[in-house]
């Protein structure tokens, strides 16, 4: 019997240890489960509801913006036309402001000067005739005459680098455009697309603040295919004045530049035609006679900008024209 007890006592002890371990484990699990249920019933539902509400709100906003971006093609075209109309209106307003300033100066000079008669004499004559309508008519005719002169092209030479006449930019021979991260297209306050003016902007007559082709730094170049073959004789560089610049600064204007003629079909040798300086303090439209004559008629001209007036980031070109004698075989 003693031998049997010595054999079963260790087994009995191990059984009690196993039972106590199971009881302890079950108690711990039960306590954890109850605590989890209490946590779930009190705090988590509120946070879950808030989270679901936030997700639903942002989903609604995203759907709203997506619906706005999925505009019909007709509306996009209408938006482009309205934008172009606004640009044209702004250009006309700026032009009229300049014209009014010139007209005021002209009228002031005419009033102060006296040739065969003075404004006072004219006023006396009109006063004696008691016909103020005559004065209004004369002033109206004078205004129309001055505006007509102002609208006329100041250069008075054909532009063979005009885009509407058939000229174009050869991208392979042109510097990359400057990318301004601040220049974005916005829709309801959301910027979604960077944009920059293309190089062929310089071949168009629409010159008003901001509508220029910009390239990084102070040195760049562009290759222009003219509207037809010519023997180049002169070039014209145009920029805006400080008076119409929104920032009052035109340091991005080109300063030193050179012009080359390209033989063959725009891939031949370069012929140096001249180097010039655009003076930003003088007239906004400056024409330069070429220093060297081309030995043959050319279809392509290369414009190389060597420096600007101090802007550290980019140079901006508004308009460049090429004048000359057209070839007889074109």
C-alpha positions, 0 to 999 in steps of 0.5 A, spaced: 500 500 500 505 504 501 508 503 494 501 505 491 501 511 495 508 513 493 506 512 486 499 516 486 501 522 490 505 526 485 500 525 479 494 528 484 499 534 485 499 535 478 492 534 477 491 540 482 496 544 479 492 543 472 485 545 475 488 551 479 491 553 472 485 552 468 481 556 473 485 562 473 485 562 466 478 562 465 477 567 471 482 572 467 478 571 460 472 572 463 474 578 466 477 581 460 471 579 456 467 583 461 472 589 461 472 589 453 464 589 453 464 595 457 469 598 453 465 597 447 459 599 450 461 606 452 467 609 448 468 605 442 461 607 439 461 614 439 468 614 436 466 609 431 460 614 429 464 620 429 469 616 424 463 614 419 460 621 419 467 624 417 468 619 412 461 620 409 462 628 409 469 627 405 466 622 400 460 627 399 465 633 398 469 628 393 463 626 389 461 633 389 468 636 386 468 630 381 461 632 378 464 639 377 470 636 373 466 632 369 464 638 365 461 637 358 465 639 352 460 644 350 461 648 357 469 647 357 469 650 350 464 656 353 469 657 358 475 658 354 471 663 349 469 667 356 476 667 358 479 669 351 473 675 351 476 677 358 483 677 355 481 681 349 477 686 353 483 687 358 487 688 352 483 693 349 482 697 356 490 697 357 490 700 350 485 705 351 488 707 357 495 708 353 491 712 348 488 717 353 494 718 356 497 720 349 491 724 347 491 728 353 499 730 352 497 732 345 491 736 347 496 739 352 501 741 347 496 743 342 493 748 347 500 751 349 502 752 342 500 757 338 501 757 330 497 762 326 492 762 332 491 760 339 486 756 343 483 763 346 482 766 339 478 760 337 474 760 343 473 767 342 471 766 335 466 760 337 463 764 343 462 770 338 458 765 333 455 762 339 455 755 336 458 750 342 456 745 337 462 747 332 467 746 338 464 739 340 465 737 332 472 739 332 474 736 338 471 729 336 474 729 329 481 731 333 480 725 337 478 720 332 484 722 328 489 721 334 486 714 335 486 712 328 494 714 328 495 711 335 492 704 332 496 704 326 502 700 326 508 704 328 513 699 324 510 700 318 513 694 315 511 687 313 512 682 319 514 675 316 515 672 323 507 673 324 504 666 326 497 668 323 501 669 316 504 662 317 510 663 321 511 658 326 516 656 332 521 649 331 521 646 338 527 642 337 531 649 336 528 652 342 529 653 349 525 650 354 519 654 357 520 656 364 515 653 369 512 657 374 509 653 380 505 659 382 502 659 375 496 655 376 489 654 373 484 654 378 477 651 379 473 654 385 479 655 388 483 649 387 489 649 383 489 643 379 494 645 373 500 648 371 501 652 365 505 657 361 505 661 355 508 657 349 514 660 345 509 662 339 506 667 343 512 672 341 509 671 334 503 674 335 501 681 336 497 681 342 502 684 347 499 685 354 502 684 361 503 677 362 502 674 355 509 673 354 514 666 353 519 665 358 525 661 359 529 660 365 535 664 366 538 670 362 540 666 356 536 662 351 534 661 344 528 660 339 528 658 332 523 661 327 520 658 321 518 664 317 512 665 313 516 665 306 523 666 304 526 673 305 532 676 305 532 679 312 533 686 313 531 688 320 528 685 326 523 688 331 523 687 339 517 689 343 516 689 350 511 692 355 513 698 359 514 699 366 507 703 367 503 698 365 507 692 368 503 690 374 509 689 379 512 696 376 518 692 374 520 689 367 527 686 369 525 680 365 526 684 359 531 682 354 537 686 353 543 683 349 541 679 343 543 676 336 540 674 330 542 668 325 539 666 319 539 659 317 540 656 310 537 650 307 531 648 310 532 650 317 538 645 318 544 648 315 549 653 317 548 659 321 549 666 318 550 671 323 546 677 322 547 682 327 547 683 335 543 688 338 541 691 345 534 692 347 533 699 351 528 698 356 527 705 358 526 707 351 520 706 346 517 699 347 517 697 340 524 698 337 527 696 330 534 694 329 537 694 322 541 688 321 548 689 321 550 683 316 546 682 309 544 674 308 547 672 301 541 668 299 534 668 301 532 664 308 526 661 311 529 660 318 531 665 323 534 664 330 534 669 335 539 668 341 538 672 348 544 673 351 542 677 357 536 680 360 535 686 365 537 683 371 531 678 373 535 672 376 530 667 374 527 668 367 527 672 361 520 674 358 519 675 350 513 679 348 514 679 341 519 679 335 518 681 328 522 679 322 522 684 316 525 683 309 525 683 302 521 677 299 524 672 295 521 672 288 521 664 287 516 663 293 
